[in-house]
Amino acid sequence: MFPGFHRQPITLSHPFLLDLSLNRHTRRNCVLVAVNFSLEHFSTDLFHYFSIDFPIQMNRAVPKRQAEFLAGRLSAKLALQQLEPRTFDTVTIGTGEHRQPLWPDQIKGSITHTKHRAMCLVTNDAQVDVIGIDTEHEHSAETVTQIGAQIFSEEEFYKLRALGFSNTQSSTLLFSGKESIFKALYPQVGEYFGFECARFISGDRQAQTLTFELLGSFSKRHGLPDLINIQYVIYDNSITTLIL
């Protein structure tokens, strides 16, 4: 788990939920919930069972996408329940025009999911300006070759390689880091922006941190800081990045 968080007990039993973890930040009022889920035990009836809104956009989605959405919204609901004195059945996270989660007032949050895991990070700490999380399965060598140039420059890639990361780890860290940056900044920026707006400049393997520089014209236009620091965790052939 990320430095600064400690695990706390949480109980919710259903065959769809293979594992459930609640993690609270030691210094900030911030909660991270992770859900490992089973596609085999998914059905759309679970939206009603867990009191999760089923958005109209999900009607045409394949079951895998529906299951990921459910797990993501469930992790968000549980995180909010732990963050503030709300009941499980009354917390609702809406869906915006671009399928982004709509958080209650005074709440900042971020959701991520893969085909078997969903995570949500939420806070009501006014001292936290931005918040973002992303998790990815480690890229294959083929993926690095096919899409690497769309994600990062050779300079960024070789800076990570020089820190001792493999090709696939370097590619995944850069992709996930930039995804976390997008999720963290989108609510403030209010528009889509490309991966080229953030450039990896340094990392610390012992502290498990990466530092990215925002494109000057982009950061100035939106009143953003020049540098963004990201925490990362590598486990079970997957990588999770976090901004807090």
LINJOCOR-V239768 format. One record per residue. RES is the residue in three letters. PHI is phi in whole degrees, -180 to 180 (999 if undefined). PSI is psi in degrees with one decimal (999 if undefined). OMEGA is omega in whole degrees, -180 to 180 (* if undefined). Layout:
res->{RES;RES}
phi->{PHI;PHI}
psi->{PSI;PSI}
omega->{OMEGA;OMEGA}
This chain:
res->{MET;PHE;PRO;GLY;PHE;HIS;ARG;GLN;PRO;ILE;THR;LEU;SER;HIS;PRO;PHE;LEU;LEU;ASP;LEU;SER;LEU;ASN;ARG;HIS;THR;ARG;ARG;ASN;CYS;VAL;LEU;VAL;ALA;VAL;ASN;PHE;SER;LEU;GLU;HIS;PHE;SER;THR;ASP;LEU;PHE;HIS;TYR;PHE;SER;ILE;ASP;PHE;PRO;ILE;GLN;MET;ASN;ARG;ALA;VAL;PRO;LYS;ARG;GLN;ALA;GLU;PHE;LEU;ALA;GLY;ARG;LEU;SER;ALA;LYS;LEU;ALA;LEU;GLN;GLN;LEU;GLU;PRO;ARG;THR;PHE;ASP;THR;VAL;THR;ILE;GLY;THR;GLY;GLU;HIS;ARG;GLN;PRO;LEU;TRP;PRO;ASP;GLN;ILE;LYS;GLY;SER;ILE;THR;HIS;THR;LYS;HIS;ARG;ALA;MET;CYS;LEU;VAL;THR;ASN;ASP;ALA;GLN;VAL;ASP;VAL;ILE;GLY;ILE;ASP;THR;GLU;HIS;GLU;HIS;SER;ALA;GLU;THR;VAL;THR;GLN;ILE;GLY;ALA;GLN;ILE;PHE;SER;GLU;GLU;GLU;PHE;TYR;LYS;LEU;ARG;ALA;LEU;GLY;PHE;SER;ASN;THR;GLN;SER;SER;THR;LEU;LEU;PHE;SER;GLY;LYS;GLU;SER;ILE;PHE;LYS;ALA;LEU;TYR;PRO;GLN;VAL;GLY;GLU;TYR;PHE;GLY;PHE;GLU;CYS;ALA;ARG;PHE;ILE;SER;GLY;ASP;ARG;GLN;ALA;GLN;THR;LEU;THR;PHE;GLU;LEU;LEU;GLY;SER;PHE;SER;LYS;ARG;HIS;GLY;LEU;PRO;ASP;LEU;ILE;ASN;ILE;GLN;TYR;VAL;ILE;TYR;ASP;ASN;SER;ILE;THR;THR;LEU;ILE;LEU}
phi->{999;-68;-57;94;-111;-130;-80;-126;-70;-150;-127;-158;-111;-168;-57;-67;-97;-80;-158;-140;-133;-117;-132;-114;-71;-77;-118;-119;-80;-140;-126;-122;-117;-121;-127;-94;-130;-111;-63;-61;-103;-89;-150;-67;-60;-68;-61;-68;-59;-93;57;-110;-62;-103;-70;-59;-63;-82;-60;-96;-75;-72;-54;-59;-66;-63;-65;-62;-63;-59;-63;-64;-70;-68;-62;-67;-64;-66;-65;-65;-61;-79;-76;-133;-74;-115;-93;-57;-80;-103;-79;-126;-109;-75;-125;-82;-59;-104;67;-80;-68;-105;-88;-60;-55;72;-108;-113;-155;-153;-122;-142;-157;-118;-72;-133;-144;-131;-140;-140;-120;-135;-153;-120;-77;-66;-80;-92;-80;-137;-148;-159;-147;-149;-130;-140;-70;-59;-60;-81;-61;-65;-63;-57;-68;-75;-121;-53;-65;-82;-105;-147;-88;-62;-62;-61;-61;-76;-65;-71;-59;-66;-84;102;-81;-73;-57;-71;-65;-61;-62;-68;-61;-68;-64;-66;-59;-72;-65;-62;-63;-60;-64;-71;-93;-55;-59;-84;-77;76;-154;-73;-144;-88;-62;-70;-76;-126;-127;-69;-122;-163;-150;-133;-68;-67;-83;57;-131;-128;-119;-117;-106;-85;-55;-53;-65;-69;-65;-68;-62;-110;65;-101;-68;-73;-120;-124;-100;-127;-94;-141;-134;-113;-160;47;60;-138;-132;-121;-118;-145;-120;-151}
psi->{163.6;143.8;142.4;-7.3;148.1;143.4;140.1;156.5;143.4;139.4;122.4;115.2;128.9;145.1;-25.3;-27.9;106.2;-33.5;145.6;127.8;140.9;128.4;128.2;138.8;142.5;-23.5;-22.3;154.1;81.0;136.0;137.4;121.6;133.2;137.1;120.9;129.2;163.2;116.9;-31.0;-32.1;17.4;140.6;157.3;-17.4;-23.2;-22.6;-44.8;-41.5;-43.3;5.6;48.2;129.3;138.1;101.0;150.3;-28.2;-22.2;-9.0;-36.7;-1.8;151.1;157.8;-37.3;-46.1;-39.3;-40.6;-41.8;-43.0;-45.6;-48.3;-39.5;-45.8;-32.1;-42.8;-36.6;-41.7;-43.6;-38.8;-43.9;-37.4;-38.0;-26.7;-41.4;160.6;68.8;156.3;154.7;-38.7;-18.1;-11.4;126.0;129.5;111.4;178.8;126.1;-177.7;-33.9;27.1;15.4;148.4;140.8;110.5;152.5;161.7;142.7;6.0;134.3;138.3;167.3;138.9;142.9;154.9;153.0;-167.3;-13.4;0.3;138.4;147.3;149.4;136.1;125.3;153.4;152.3;18.6;115.9;-17.8;-10.9;115.8;-44.7;156.6;135.9;147.5;144.4;140.5;140.0;143.4;144.1;132.6;147.2;164.7;-35.9;-41.1;-42.2;-43.9;-41.1;-43.1;-1.4;-44.2;-21.1;-14.6;-41.4;162.3;165.3;-35.9;-45.5;-45.5;-46.8;-22.3;-40.8;-40.7;-36.9;-20.2;-3.2;5.9;149.2;170.7;-46.9;-37.3;-42.5;-45.8;-44.9;-41.0;-42.2;-42.3;-50.6;-41.3;-43.6;-30.7;-43.0;-38.5;-44.6;-47.4;-36.2;-38.8;-21.6;-44.0;-31.2;-39.7;-41.7;16.7;158.3;145.2;154.1;167.0;-21.9;-11.7;-12.3;133.5;126.2;131.6;-28.0;162.6;158.6;106.0;-33.9;-42.7;-9.8;52.2;151.4;145.0;129.7;146.9;132.5;143.5;130.3;-49.2;-35.1;-49.2;-39.6;-39.5;-32.7;8.4;40.2;158.6;158.7;-33.7;144.2;125.1;136.3;137.3;152.1;154.6;134.0;125.1;145.1;47.8;28.0;160.8;133.0;133.1;150.8;138.6;126.2;999}
omega->{-178;174;179;177;172;-176;177;-179;174;-175;172;-172;174;-180;178;-176;-180;179;-178;179;177;-178;-178;179;-175;-175;-178;177;-174;-176;176;178;178;-179;167;-172;-176;175;-179;-177;179;166;-179;176;-178;175;178;-178;-179;-180;177;178;177;-176;-178;180;-177;-177;-176;-179;177;-178;179;180;178;179;178;180;179;-178;178;180;177;177;178;-179;179;180;179;179;180;-176;-176;-178;177;178;-177;-173;-173;-180;179;174;-178;180;-178;-177;-179;177;178;177;177;-173;173;179;177;-179;168;-178;179;-179;174;177;168;-175;179;-174;175;-180;176;177;-180;176;169;-179;-177;180;179;-177;-178;-178;-179;178;177;176;-176;166;-178;-179;171;177;179;179;179;-179;-173;-171;-177;-176;178;-174;-171;175;176;180;178;-177;-176;172;177;178;-180;177;177;177;177;176;-176;176;-180;179;-178;178;-180;179;-177;178;-179;174;178;177;179;-179;-179;-172;-176;179;180;-177;177;179;178;176;-172;179;-178;180;178;-177;179;-179;-179;178;179;-176;-179;179;-177;180;174;177;178;175;177;177;-173;-178;-180;-177;-179;-179;-176;178;-176;175;-180;-175;176;177;-175;170;177;174;176;-180;174;178;175;-179;176;177;-173;174;-180;*}
